[in-house]
Each structure stands twice: as structure tokens, then as C-alpha cells.
Amino acid sequence: MNRFKYIVALLAVLALLIGAFAGLAQDEKVLVIGWSENTDAYDPANGFTHSTHIVNHVTYSQLVTFPDEDASRIVPSLAESWEISEDGTVYTFSLRQDATFADGDDVTADDVVFSIRRLQNFKGNPSFLADGIDTVEAIDDDTVAFTLPAPRPSFLSEITSAVFSVTNADVVMANGGTAAEDAAETDTAGAYLDSASAGSGSYVLDLWEPQNRTELVRNENYWGDAPYFDRVIFIHMPESATQKVALEAGDIDLAFDLQPDQIAALEGNMDVEIYRGIGTLTHFVIMNTDAEKSGPFANPTVQLAVRYALDYEGYKTLWGGVKPATNMTAGFFGNLGEEAAFSRDLDKARELLAEAGYGDGLDMTLEYPDMVYSGVSFNTNAQKIQADLAEVGINVTLQPGEIQVALEKYRSGEHGVGYWLWGPDILDPLDFLSFMPPGKVATERNNWQLESLPQDIQDMIARTKVASDPDERMALFTALQEYTMQHGPFAPFNVPEVATAYRSDLLGYIWHPHWLLDVSILSRAM
Amino acid sequence: MSFFHYFVRRALLVIPILLGITVVAFIIANAIPADPINANLPPNALNDKDTIAAFRKKWGLDKPLHEQYLTYLGNLLQGDMGTSIKTRKPVAEDISSRLPATIELATLGLIYGTVLGVSMGLISAVWKNSLADYAARVIALIGISFPVFLIALIFLNVFYAQLGIAAGPGRLHPIMRSPPTVTGMFTIDALLNGDWKTFGNALSHLILPALTLALYISAIISRITRSSLLEVLNQDYMRTARAKGLHERTVIGFHGMRNSMIPIVTVIGLSYGNLLVGSILIERIFAYPGIGFYMFRASTSQDFPAIMGVSLLFAFIYVGVNFVVDILYFFLDPRIRIA
């Protein structure tokens, strides 16, 4: 039977092929990132996901930005300086003279106006971010003015977002783009901007195969410092286990979505470096202030007891990171910090429950999404909450739900007691007002009404929205946070750390709270 | 019955099945108690009435369900499967760019699986109750009872990350570019382009996922081969063949295998259908951008046009495979021609 011999020979050839092509020579300086791509679009007016922002952060420039390492202050980018009117509603930016787009065109005030108007009128996923801009006008070629409906101290932080990228108006229009009021119906530049960029960043989008790969090449006309890598390739690897093996094998330089146990398994691997930093996702218990939905947990005394009952150090052991005092994102200006946060006090919790009339114990149903987000398991935390609260006589029934279904109930304010996480919409302490009435989470999702607050707190909330003096802001945020710690319906318990693993020859990696990853500052050891 | 009659009768049956599939897929996709708005718009955009209205209008979600269905069906008849909410490309285009990857993988998986399965079944049957038989049956048991994702992860960890003798995830090494598209199958396109380096790299990336698939289907193929062959080996004509003094290899290989082929071919055919639609987990773990990978993302983001398109494709593959198997019966089994 010669057939068997053929089969054996065939298998032998295949086996040889397995290893034959492992090493590939390369002349270009290439950076390969393994990530779980969630890009909805690379068109700045339409994309609103982490992976969109990581790419658009380097393919486009914005008027202002944050420093490479944190979000502590605003620094110039396309705008070299700016002025704020007395009443805080008009921001006038002067553009740099030397900034050009990747095709060599000058960046002008008209491009800025076009980009912002297109964003507003396109009605894409991120367009709501531009709702708070009344008008944007070019004063001359290099000067552009934004008018806001009311003073908003977070405005500069807001426009650091890649959503506010300045696009080359001529290129976008030549490819079907428009900033006209009917842009939502008539703009057809999306397809072009999803496969090429029209920006002034250090890289140019070269290729996007959705859910597969994204490639950037260096922008030879970049007005700033040239990046080290000639080409950056993002490979979609939805399973973090896959990213881990690819990193170990050296096929990717950086694994973006590893889970804590996988990071732990890489400790001690000489070829791999691990970066740890404070994250921006706050995990919290939310108790509906409508007693029809949450029963006894609408009672502020019971809510306070829950805050005393949680084992904060335990969550920190599980996920690292910090113990939050309030729902204001860790590291923000005005944050009360870990020192002010609750420490577990079971006696105090029992005392409060007795005071509220629940000395004999009570039942809670905890609703939460059945998911692992950025490596943190909601199931694990929910079980820990269950165990923590059992010690003070709160009998918790866990109710995990499919994410979309659970989200629906949470967003419409129909939940009783829930467990969710929050990542800031804007990197500004003003984001905290989402957790104070009439903010989104407080009122829309949790029925916490402004009228129920003491008048002085209501006044403070109103003042916080417009105050721009740092001392005054500090005082206001401190008072509001202290109020929610005692009377609020939230129990934030952990801000998990972020950890990223990369090949040890990769230099310059920093996790940024806003754009997460800046590939333009990375280089490779010789 | 003439072949023509048989063929037409089978072909006509396919139409109501496909139509039924569109209804079922549409109802299931819409019955999930969650809103595609939540799945596809960023959380903060959910406060913006204009954005939501624009999204609903754009994707036809503002119309009643039956109207949505009829529109979909109408477009489908004109060859338009709609546009994916997530990738923003025509679903037909998405499918045509991803299906070849899956066909390539499934085909190699089927070849490996058939070789492995038939050889194990043959060994088991010929040397019934021997050590080799037990070994083959244990391998089959592992293949069928081990979760495929676990096998995939073990393969990747051992052969790729630790030993470094196999290629890793994806269709090509990250820094390699796809060959010019002709068929969409990288191995074939690379060969057509005379690019041996890309061919070798594409083939090496197929090996681990294909072996994972092969292990899974070889289990059932080997069991069917074993039982089918054992039945044939007990037939009178086998004794006659031996009595004629034929060599044992001819007895087993020619008289035995040939007569036991019908159930084996059926199982292999159906396995191919399974491989084409059922490699969702394998594709995900191997970051292999095929149709299963696409389906996974479409379902988790409630991308209705994509879900519908792929469901239809899967149904079509199953119906198609069954159709081909039915047609093969006509030629393989004379009794069908007579009945």
C-alpha cells in the first residue's frame, strides 16, 4: 500500500514546515501590539472606543493635550497659547505656525472649525461631546474662538480627547465629507477615514482590517519629534491567553489586555517587563434611592452601614490599586484620597443597621453584569460583597445578568441594589458631578433627586459647575465628597491597578489615564 | 427515479428551509431583551436624543419589526445582505473576506481529521481488542470529550510558546502582509503569486488550529470507521475473498474499506459542515480572522445585519452539505436509484 507511504511523507513535509518560518528578518523598525480591538470607526467624528483613541491619539493632533505621563495639567499641542474670556465662556486659541498635516498642508483655523462642526453635525457616536460648544469661529488663519453656553472649567480637559482631532478639511471634503447641518445624512467620508487618516499626528493610518489588524506608518511631515518606530502594527487577539503566548514567543512586543493571573504568571520571565499603575475604573455598589426598587437600601443609614461593612483591604489584595473614598476617579485634582476613605468597621455597621431598625438582619439582591472587565471578575467581587455583608447580617442573593440586559436595567434606574464600575467621561474632577444630583448616575440611574439635598449642598453643586479658581474648586469638591461619604447611595470599594506586560527590550512604556497607550513615545533597546 | 427528478426534488426543498431560517434568525436576534443601541453606542451618547434617533434611523430600528423583516428579505433577494453596524461594511463583503480563511482552515482540518480518524478506525477494526485498538479508542475519547478551547490553549502553550516549533496565532506572522487576493485563501493566493515564503508562513499558521479541529472530528470518524468496517469484516464475501487466496491488504483495503465507505463518507461530509460553522472558539483563541470569529463579535454586539448574514450562511452551508451528501448517495448506493 503505497498510499500510506505518501501520507507519511506528506505529514513529514508538513511537520518540517511548522518550524521553518519562525524567524523573519526585518529592516523596518516595527512595533507589534497585541490587543483586543473594539474599534467602531477611526473617523474621529464617529469612533468612540479605547482602540479608536489609541490610534487617533497618534494619527491626529488636538488643540491642547496632557503631558505624556499623566493628566495633571493642560499642555499646548496645535494651539501654542489660549485665552479665556472674563466670563469664562469664550476660549481663543492661537495655532502654531509650523504645524502641517501629513500631506504637507498647513493646519489652519478653518480646519479646526470644519472638524468641530463636522463632529457636531455628523451625529456619530462621540458627537454628544461637542454639544457643549455653542459656536466655533475662525478669527484669522491662525486664531480660532470657541463660545460656550455657560462657563465650564472642564472645557480644556474635554478637548484633549482624540474626538476633537483636527482633520484636514480639504482632504475630508474631497472624500465626501461635509460639516454642514445635514452631515448626518450627507457625509460619506467615513469609509475613507476608516482606512486612512487626514491628520497631523506622528503616524498615518495605513490599513484597517476590522477585527483583524490596524497598521500605522510614520508621518514623514510630522511637525513634532519624530517617533522611533517606522511602522506600528496592532493585531486583534480577543483572548488574553492568546496575547500571553504571543508575547512569550516574542511575536508581539506588548500584550495590552492581560488579566491579573496572567500577569502574575509572567513575573520572573526575563524577556518580559511588567508595568503597574493606578487605574481609572472605580468599582462600586449602587443602592437605589427609590424605596420601591431597593426597599431598606434606600435608607441613608443602611447605605452608610454597607460602606462600613465592606472589606476594602481585601479587594485591594485581589486586584491591587487603591481604596477610593468616593466615586471621584483616583488621582483627580481635589480627590479626597485613600487616607479619607472608609475602613472596615463591623461594629459600627451593625450599630447603624440596628439604628435603622434592621438589627435582626435583612435581605439584599445584588444585580450585576456577569463579566470580566479589564481583568477584574465581577463574579469574584460580588461573592466577596456577599461574604462581607453576611458578617453584619445582610443576607445577599447574587443576581448576575447578561451584560446588555443588566445594563438596560441599570441605565433606566430600574435596579434595586447593583454592582457596576465607572470610568470617567472626562479627565476632570467635574466628572464627579455624575454622582451628585442631577448627574447621570445619581439621578437618571439611581433616582437620587436634587430636591432631597440640603439647600447648601444644592448651591455648592451649582457653583461647582462654573467655578474655575483652583482654591474654590478644591473647597467645593472636598465638601461635596464628604457629603456623599456620609449621605450618598454609593459604596465605591476598589480602583483596580492596571498592569501591562511587554518585551523587555521595549523602552518608554507608560500607561496614560486618558489615551492608555502612546505608541509614539516607545522605542527599542539596541 | 431519474437523477434529474431526484435533483430537482431535493433542490426545491432547500428554498422553504432557507426562508424558514431567515424568520427564525430574525426572531431570535430580536427577542434578546437588550437594545442594540446599548451595545453599539458609547454609554455617554445614550443621553443624546439626536444621536440615538440618528442611529435608529440609520439602521432602520425605528420601524416595526415585520417591516424590518420584509425590508431585509427584499434587500436579500437583490443580493444585499445589509451593512454591518460594527464594521460599517456590507455584510456580504465582510463574509467574502472571512469565509475563505475558514474554508482554508476547515479543509486542512478535514484532511488531518480524515487521515487520523480513518487510520485509527482501521487499526481498531483490524486489530480489534488489541493494545492499538484501545489506544486509538482512548485518543478518540479524548478528542471528543476534551473542550476544544482547552486543546487549543495547550497546543499554543506547548508547541508555540514553550517549544517554539509551531507558528502562533493569526493567519500570518504579524509583520507579514497578505498575498494579493485571488481566492482569499492565503496558501493558494501565495502559490498563485509564486511567493513561497508567504505560502510556508500561511501553512505553518494553519497547522495548530487545523490539528485542534482534526482531533475533534477524528474521534467520530474513527468510531464510525471502526464499527462500519467491523460489520463488513464479518460478511461472507470477506471470507470468500480470503478463500480466494487474496493478500490480506487487498482483502481489507479493497473489499473491506470500499464496502464500509458509505457511512464514513456521510460522517466526513457532515464534519466538514461542522468545521465550517463550528470553529468559533478555535478561531477566537488562535486570533484567526475567519467567519466564526466574525460571528462571535456580531452576536456579542447585537449587530443584527451581521448576525442574520452569518446565520443564513451557516444554514446555507448545512443545507448545501446535506444536499451534496444526498446527491452522493444517489451515486454511491444503487438502492436509492431503484427506489
Interface residues (C-beta under 8 A of the other chain):
Chain A: M1 I7 L11 L14 L17 I18 G19 A20 F21 A22 L24 Q26 V30 V32 D40 A41 F48 T49 K123 G124 N125 P126 S127 F128 L129 D131 A184 G190 A191 D194 E209 P210 Q211 N212 R213 I233 I235 H236 M237 P238 E239 A241 T242 K244 V245 A246 E248 A249 D251 I252 E402 Q404 V405 L407 E408 R411 D425 K440 E444
Chain B: I32 P33 A34 D35 N38 A39 N40 L41 P42 P43 N44 A45 L46 N47 D48 D50 T51 A54 K86 T87 R88 K89 D94 S97 V115 L153 L156 N157 F159 Y160 A161 G164 I165 A166 A167 G168 P169 G170 H173 P174 I175 M176 K197 G200 N201 L203 S204 I207 R249 G253 R284 I285 F286 A287 P289 F293 Y294 F296 R297 Q302
